[in-house]
């Protein structure tokens, strides 16, 4: 197997659990409104979150308009999200959806729920071959949220690349080329590890970087792009890199 120098991880659904952090943020919002949440209610909020994300076009990272406006849409779509949620679960004296959206972002910053074996794998990799591997994170998102949620793992992270800071989003080759330029690395020295075929695998391929698809749900790959490696659990990466 090729020897890599830089291991570039996606964040959400790879190292950290967005659904868990989002769920906790929803609970805090409703607690402030004096509403006790149930599991079914939080599941419904998650459904609205996914629908509003889709309706805003945020999942279509190959669309040029979305690529230009991604970070503004990320913030603004929350106003519609909470308008929809409060219409279904109307609390007394509910604050304005825009105000709630701003609070919601703050509460997400306090998250950082980790996916299974994330810290264990990073610990092993950081100690392998005398620290030969440099662990990086490349994520789409907002600076304040992603830095907050990755705080518990920052001791393992050599470089953190957040799309709001980089100025472009994955899967654009410009994102990956800026990572390579900052690291002063060649594509052959890097391995991208992530769950998204669009953002992580296709994006890495466009920059000539090898990729490892974290396919926890063992989905079929309908895309034309093929990862160099495929794993169902993050711990399997250790076998590939040993």
KAPEQUI-V512548 format. One record per helix or strand of 2 or more residues. SS is the DSSP state (helix for helix, strand for strand). FROM is the first residue (numbers start at 0). TO is the last residue. If there is no record, write none. Layout:
ss	from	to
SS	FROM	TO
SS	FROM	TO
This chain:
ss	from	to
strand	5	8
helix	17	31
helix	38	54
helix	63	87
helix	96	108
helix	117	129
strand	133	138
helix	142	148
helix	150	155
strand	158	161
helix	162	165
helix	172	182
helix	186	188
strand	189	193
helix	196	205
strand	209	213
strand	228	230
helix	233	240
